[in-house]
Amino acid sequence: MNQNLTTIFALAVACVTGAVQAQEIRGDAKAGATKVAMCIGCHGIEGYQASFPEVHKVPMISGQGAGYITAALLAYQKGERKHPTMRSIADSLSEQDIADVSAFYEKQVPASAAKPVREPSVQVAELLKRGACISCHGDNFAKPIDPSYPKIAGQHADYLYVALKSYKIDKNPQVGRTNGVMAGIAQQFSNQELKQLAGYIGRLDGDLKTVPQAKFR
């Protein structure tokens, strides 16, 4: 465990520089509200499901940290996250656009105080311990230790499962995510274990919401 944690934090430190650089551009939430037309067709419809790479609910991003949304969009631009639709959308955005959109979604749902975590089963508790999940995602998995890390409490479990599996995919031009920290963690688990982790985390209380836009209400 100590060796795993050492590796995780060493890689995390390497990631922080990129996150800090990404946040040098100040986002404007009001400007972001005029730039989310390409987002609301999926992220602004409650229960909307994607069909690639498999059927799952699209992630809730209202209330997500701006630093994480920025880091994710930049990763799609760089090909570190592979998803044809998201890559096309990210490529259409300037750095200022990304900062503004990120600020908009962060402020759609005010951050709340971390709530006590619902007790996991003995088996899931052991999986969480093995993955050292709370060491990065913070209290109740909703207070990440770095702005570029996501809040995951209450996120759709089927999306979390697909996301976790994507870190295990290598050399696929259409699917997968390149991240030294998460790849090392995900590889420790079977897909069934990842599904158990996703199911538990998805049932927690958190800040994440789907906020329908006016045209979809």
N, C-alpha and C positions, 0 to 999 in steps of 0.2 A: 504493500500500500504506500509506504513512504517513497519508494522509488517512482511509483506511478504519479504521486502528487508532485514530486520534484520535476518530473518530465512535463506535467501539465502546466505548472507555473512557469517553467522556463520557456515553453512555447507561447504561453499567454503574454509574457513580457514582450516577446518578439512581435506579437500582434498589436500591442498597444500603440506603437509608433504610427502605424498606418491609420489607426482610429483617430489619433490626435490630429494627424494631418488632414483627415477627412472633415474634422469638426472645425477647422480654421475658418471655413466659410460659414457665416452666420445665417441660419434659416429664418424665414419670415412666414409664420403660420397663415397670415392673411393672404399673402401672395400664393402660398401653397394651395389654398382653397380654390384658386383659379386654375390649378395645374393638375388636378387629380381626375380629369375626365377619363383617362386611360386606366385608372385604378378602380373606379366605383362600379364598373360593370361586373367585377368579381368580388372585390373586397367590401362593396357596399350593399350586397344582397345577403340577407341572413339565410344561412343554410346552403349557400351556393356551393356546388361541387365541381371540382376539376376532374378531368378524365385522363390526365397525363402526369406522371408515368403510370398511375393507376387511379381509380376513382377515390377521391377523398375531398373533404371540405377544404376550401381555400382558407389560409390562416387569417385569424383576426389580427388586424394591425392597428385599430383605433386603441390608443392607450399604450402602445408599444413605445419603447424609448427611441428618440430621434437618432441617437448614435448607432443603434442597431439597424434601423431601417436604412440609414445611409451606408453602413458597412455592407449590408446585404445587396443593395442596388449596385454598389461599386464592384462587389464580387461577381454579380451577373455580367457587368460590363467587361470585366477582365476574364471571364470564362472560368472563374474559380467555382462558381455555381452554374451548373448546366441545366438550362430549361429554355427551349426555343422561344416561347412566348415572353417570359420574363427578360430574356436577353434582348429581345427586340424592343421591349418597353424601356429597359434601362439604357440602351444605346441611344434612344431618342431624347434622353434627358441630359442637360448640362449639369455641372457640379452645383451651380446655384439652384437649378430646378430640384435636384435631389435634396439639397438642404432644406428648401422650402416645403416640399412634399413631406419630408420627414418631420419637420416642425409641426406641420398641420396635423398629422396623425397622432403625434405625441400629445397634443393639446386637446384632441377631441374628447378624451376621457381623462380627467384629472387623476394623478397617481394617489393611491390610498395607502394607509398604513398596512404593513404586512400583517396578515392574520395568522393565527396558529395553524400549523400544518395538521391536516387530518392524519391520524396514525396509519401508516402503511402496514400491510401484512408482514409477517416475519420474512417471507421470501422476498417481497419487494424491498423491504428495508435493507436486506443484504445486497441486493442489486444496486440500490442507491449508494450504499457505502462503497461498493466496489468501483462504481463510476465516479465517486467523489463529486456528484452533481451539484450539491449545495455550495461547494467551495467556489464555484464560478457564478451560479445563478442566484445565490444569496438566499436570505430569509424567505421561507415559503415559496422558493423558486420564482420570486417576483421582485427581488432587489439585487440585480446583477452587480458584481463587484467592479465591472468596467462598462462604460456606456455602449461599447460595441457588442456586448453580449445581450441576448434576448431575455425578456420576461417570458417564462413558459408556463406558469401556473394558470390553469384554466383554458389553455390553448386546446383546440380540437385534437382529440386523441388520435384520430386517424391521420391527421396531418403530421403530428409529432412522430408517429410511427414511420410514415413515408420519409420524413426528413432525416430521422435517425438512420434508416437503412441506406439513404443516399450517401452517407459518409463511408459506407463499406464498398461502394461501387468504384471500380478503377478502370480507366482506359475505355470509357464509353462516351462517345462524342455528344450524346443527347441527354444523358442523365448522370447525376453524381455531384458531389461537393468536395472541394479540396480545402481541407482545414486540418492542420497537423494535430491540434488538440482533440477535436471531435472525432477524427478518424481513428486515433489511438484508443479513444474511449469506446466507440461503437464496435470496433473489432473484437472487444472482449466478450461481447454478448451474442447469443443466438438471436434470430429474428423473433422468436417467441418471447424471449426475455425483453427485447426492445419493446414489443407490444405491451408487455406487462408494465414496464416503466411509463410508456406513453399513456396507458389507461389510468394509472394512478395520478400522474401529474395533470392530466386533462380534467380530473375531477376536483382539483383544488380550486379555492377561491382566488381570483386574481383581478388585475386591472383590464385585461383584454376584452374588447367588445367588438361587435359588428354594428356600426352606426349607419343605418340606411340613409342614402342621400335623398333629397326632396323628390326627385323624379321617380324613385323606387318606392316611396312610402304609399 
